[in-house]
C-alpha cells in the first residue's frame, strides 16, 4: 500500500500550489505584409512573409500540395 498523508492540506495551501496553473493566451502580433495575426518570430502562415521578406511563395506551395 502506498503511503497516505497524515493530515489534510488546507484549501489555502492547495490554492497557493495551483496559483501558477492558469492558462494564458498566446501572444500574437500582426503581420507587416497582410495584417493577419501570427505568432512572433515566425513566418506568416497566410502570406509567407517574415521580417518584410517573402520566405515562402504560398501560391507555389499550394500548387505543390495539389
Backbone as CSV, one residue per row, in Angstrom:
resi,resn,N_x,N_y,N_z,CA_x,CA_y,CA_z,C_x,C_y,C_z
1,UNK,0.840,-1.187,0.000,0.000,0.000,0.000,0.885,1.250,0.000
2,UNK,0.532,2.238,-0.804,1.322,3.481,-0.815,1.065,4.289,0.451
3,UNK,1.977,5.160,0.796,1.779,5.984,1.995,0.653,6.997,1.792
4,UNK,-0.024,7.315,2.885,-1.125,8.273,2.854,-0.759,9.484,3.693
5,UNK,-1.301,10.657,3.348,-0.996,11.846,4.156,-1.590,11.730,5.557
6,UNK,-0.831,12.249,6.522,-1.287,12.152,7.902,-2.348,13.212,8.216
7,UNK,-2.216,14.370,7.578,-3.155,15.467,7.807,-3.641,16.018,6.463
8,UNK,-4.834,16.587,6.473,-5.408,17.184,5.262,-4.750,18.547,5.013
9,UNK,-4.381,18.804,3.758,-3.854,20.122,3.414,-5.008,21.112,3.370
10,UNK,-4.764,22.305,3.876,-5.820,23.317,3.893,-6.126,23.793,2.470
11,UNK,-7.299,24.379,2.279,-7.683,24.857,0.948,-6.776,26.005,0.499
12,UNK,-6.306,26.818,1.448,-5.395,27.911,1.099,-4.066,27.390,0.583
13,UNK,-3.559,26.351,1.219,-2.301,25.759,0.772,-2.469,25.123,-0.608
14,UNK,-3.596,24.439,-0.805,-3.889,23.833,-2.107,-3.997,24.918,-3.195
15,UNK,-4.680,26.008,-2.904,-4.878,27.065,-3.901,-3.572,27.803,-4.214
16,UNK,-2.708,27.951,-3.211,-1.410,28.580,-3.488,-0.565,27.704,-4.407
17,UNK,-0.669,26.396,-4.255,0.054,25.494,-5.140,-0.477,25.602,-6.564
18,UNK,-1.765,25.813,-6.720,-2.392,25.878,-8.040,-2.371,27.287,-8.642
19,UNK,-1.721,28.233,-8.002,-1.741,29.622,-8.466,-1.100,29.786,-9.843
20,UNK,-0.174,28.904,-10.220,0.539,29.037,-11.487,-0.025,28.125,-12.569
21,UNK,-1.140,27.465,-12.323,-1.692,26.503,-13.274,-2.635,27.119,-14.296
22,UNK,-2.973,28.398,-14.172,-3.934,29.023,-15.079,-3.352,29.112,-16.487
23,UNK,-4.204,28.932,-17.484,-3.777,29.041,-18.875,-3.669,30.505,-19.275
24,UNK,-2.697,30.798,-20.120,-2.518,32.155,-20.628,-2.750,32.161,-22.125
25,UNK,-3.251,33.252,-22.636,-3.461,33.380,-24.067,-2.147,33.524,-24.802
26,UNK,-2.137,33.124,-26.079,-0.919,33.243,-26.871,-0.659,34.701,-27.225
27,UNK,0.605,35.051,-27.297,0.998,36.395,-27.675,1.023,36.467,-29.199
28,UNK,0.114,37.221,-29.791,0.029,37.326,-31.236,0.397,38.731,-31.681
29,UNK,0.991,38.829,-32.868,1.326,40.118,-33.471,0.757,40.141,-34.877
30,UNK,0.564,41.338,-35.408,0.026,41.480,-36.762,1.157,41.351,-37.777
31,UNK,0.873,40.664,-38.884,1.838,40.528,-39.976,2.016,41.899,-40.626
32,UNK,3.255,42.269,-40.918,3.516,43.581,-41.520,3.078,43.641,-42.973
33,UNK,2.899,42.486,-43.606,2.515,42.459,-45.018,0.998,42.401,-45.200
34,UNK,0.337,41.432,-44.559,-1.091,41.234,-44.805,-1.973,41.623,-43.615
35,UNK,-1.386,41.821,-42.436,-2.159,42.210,-41.259,-2.768,41.047,-40.498
36,UNK,-2.549,39.830,-40.964,-3.061,38.635,-40.280,-2.316,38.445,-38.955
37,UNK,-3.040,37.979,-37.923,-2.399,37.731,-36.638,-1.576,36.445,-36.715
38,UNK,-0.350,36.497,-36.164,0.555,35.355,-36.210,1.382,35.334,-34.943
39,UNK,2.083,34.221,-34.702,2.983,34.132,-33.563,4.229,34.966,-33.831
40,UNK,4.811,35.584,-32.815,6.023,36.369,-33.040,7.210,35.476,-33.408
41,UNK,8.137,36.005,-34.176,9.365,35.317,-34.607,9.067,34.108,-35.476
42,UNK,7.945,34.118,-36.171,7.608,33.061,-37.109,7.091,33.698,-38.389
43,UNK,7.186,32.950,-39.499,6.656,33.496,-40.746,5.137,33.455,-40.711
44,UNK,4.528,34.300,-41.499,3.072,34.374,-41.568,2.564,33.153,-42.338
45,UNK,1.653,32.372,-41.747,1.153,31.191,-42.455,0.238,31.535,-43.617
46,UNK,-0.252,32.772,-43.671,-1.171,33.150,-44.739,-0.437,33.654,-45.977
47,UNK,0.556,34.541,-45.786,1.222,35.142,-46.950,2.666,34.683,-47.127
48,UNK,3.266,34.040,-46.126,4.624,33.516,-46.262,5.727,34.541,-46.062
49,UNK,5.428,35.694,-45.457,6.429,36.737,-45.225,6.977,36.652,-43.807
50,UNK,8.228,37.049,-43.646,8.857,37.166,-42.333,9.857,38.300,-42.403
51,UNK,9.729,39.244,-41.509,10.606,40.420,-41.422,10.699,41.139,-42.770
52,UNK,9.525,41.428,-43.336,9.379,42.186,-44.581,10.020,41.517,-45.787
53,UNK,10.191,40.197,-45.753,10.704,39.452,-46.911,9.797,38.258,-47.149
54,UNK,9.666,37.863,-48.394,8.886,36.678,-48.707,9.775,35.455,-48.511
55,UNK,9.423,34.619,-47.563,10.218,33.442,-47.243,9.757,32.255,-48.091
56,UNK,8.439,32.093,-48.214,7.860,31.002,-48.986,6.830,31.580,-49.942
57,UNK,6.892,31.140,-51.200,5.880,31.529,-52.172,4.650,30.663,-51.915
58,UNK,3.608,31.249,-51.340,2.436,30.481,-50.926,1.666,29.928,-52.123
59,UNK,1.661,30.638,-53.248,0.956,30.139,-54.437,1.615,28.856,-54.942
60,UNK,2.941,28.849,-54.981,3.663,27.644,-55.429,3.484,26.503,-54.428
61,UNK,3.433,26.839,-53.133,3.261,25.814,-52.109,1.871,25.172,-52.207
62,UNK,0.850,25.979,-52.535,-0.499,25.434,-52.680,-0.601,24.555,-53.917
63,UNK,0.055,24.952,-54.997,0.045,24.137,-56.218,0.759,22.808,-55.981
64,UNK,1.816,22.843,-55.179,2.578,21.631,-54.879,1.750,20.649,-54.044
65,UNK,0.875,21.187,-53.160,0.022,20.346,-52.333,-0.945,19.542,-53.182
66,UNK,-1.467,20.161,-54.226,-2.496,19.508,-55.065,-1.939,18.527,-56.006
